[in-house]
Amino acid sequence: TQIVAAILFIYGAYSLWVVVKQDQPLVLLWAVASILAGAGLLLHKPWSRFIVYIVGSFTILGLLWYMAFMVTNGWPYAEIKHTAMALVRATFVVSLCIWVMIVTHRFFRANKIQT
């Protein structure tokens, strides 16, 4: 769970960077949720698993929505190499989100920590 918490903290820090550098104040909610989920997970708080599930699920849905938007409005990369790299990054993010949710679920199930 420490690795999962670290991933959530890194994602939260990245989201904070997006808030500041790209002037995206709505992303602040994502940063707070990610950091809160990581802290709750480190402290073995049962409520944290639901925040982990929400962050992971909405990250996947947001990425899929963005990819669909890009496909319908014209993919931005003319070269296949750039398109392939974008798809590899997207696949990595989706896989990481799924892994984080599975590890969190198994941790709370194994420790029988209930809400």
Residue pairs with C-beta under 8 A, 6 or more apart in sequence:
1 41
1 42
1 44
1 103
1 104
1 107
2 42
3 103
4 38
4 41
4 52
4 100
4 103
4 104
4 107
5 38
5 39
5 41
5 42
6 38
7 38
7 96
7 100
8 34
8 35
8 37
8 38
8 41
8 52
8 55
8 100
9 34
9 35
9 38
11 34
11 55
11 59
12 30
12 31
12 32
12 33
12 34
12 35
12 38
13 31
13 35
15 27
15 28
15 30
15 31
15 34
16 28
16 31
18 24
18 27
18 31
19 25
19 27
19 28
19 31
30 55
30 58
33 51
33 54
33 55
34 55
36 48
36 51
37 48
37 51
37 52
37 55
39 48
40 47
40 48
40 51
41 48
41 49
41 52
41 104
41 107
44 111
44 113
46 108
46 113
46 114
46 115
47 115
48 104
49 104
49 105
49 107
49 108
52 100
52 101
52 104
53 101
53 104
56 97
56 98
56 100
56 101
57 97
57 101
59 93
59 97
60 93
60 94
60 97
60 98
63 90
63 93
63 94
67 90
70 76
75 83
77 83
77 86
